[in-house]
Amino acid sequence: MRLEGGSEEARHQEYFQGSVWKLPTILELVEEAVDALEEHLRSKGVKEEDAYSMKLAFNEALANAIKHGNKLRRDASVKVAIA
């Protein structure tokens, strides 16, 4: 889907810069966040089988933070530190 100002995917890339991500409470961003984490892990040389476990745990933790922690409130955000 194209939005004014560029593609939605390109617009979301701003959330995944640096070592601390401040993500809005949008469930649709979980998959993109997991993809960004995968890229980060690959760049750090993490083995694929280890990365799989980390991505699975991250997916669950982020989805839970959005659903249960923030209760899907659009005015809230989730902060993620990537090392």
N, C-alpha and C positions, 0 to 999 in steps of 0.2 A: 504494500500500500504506500503510495507516495503522499507525503505531506508537504505543505509549504515549507520551504527552507531545507529541503533534502529528504532523503529516505528516512523512514522511522529507524531502521537499523543504524544508519550513520548518526542519527540524532542521539541514540542511546550510547554510542561509543564514549561519549564524554563522561559517563558514569564509571568507566572501567580504566581510568588513568591513575597512575601513581600507586602508592602502597596502601592508601586508605580510600575505600570506595564508600560514598554516601549515596545509598540507593533509595529511590522513592518507593512507597508502598504500592507496587504494581506487580501483581503475580506474573504477568507476561514477561517481566524482566528476569525471572529466575533462570530460564533456559539460557538467555544471553549471558548472565553472570557465570553460569557453569561453563559455558564456552570460553569466556574470558579467563576463568580460573584454569581451564585446561591449557590454554595458550601459555599462561604464566608458568604452570608446572612443567610444560614441555621445554620452555626456555631455561628452566633451572635444572634440566636433566633428570627429572623425576621419572622413575620407571613407570611404564604404562599400567601395570597391575596395581602399583601403589597410587597412581593418579586416579584410577577408577574408584578406589575406596574413598579417597579424599573428595572427589566430585560427588559421589553418592551422599556422603555425610553433609557436604556443603549444601547440596540441593535441598535436603530435608531440613537442615537448620535454617536456611534462608526462607523457605516456604513457611515454616513454623513461625519465624519471627514476623513475617508479613501477615499471616492469617491470625495467629493467636496472640502474639506480642502487640502488634500494631492494630489488630482487629480490622484490617483492611482500610484503615483511615488514610485517606489520600494526603492529609496534612502531616503525616508522620514519615520517618525515614529509618533505614537500617544502615548502620555503619559497619563496614567489614574491613579488617586490617589484613593485608596480604604480605607475607614475609617470604 
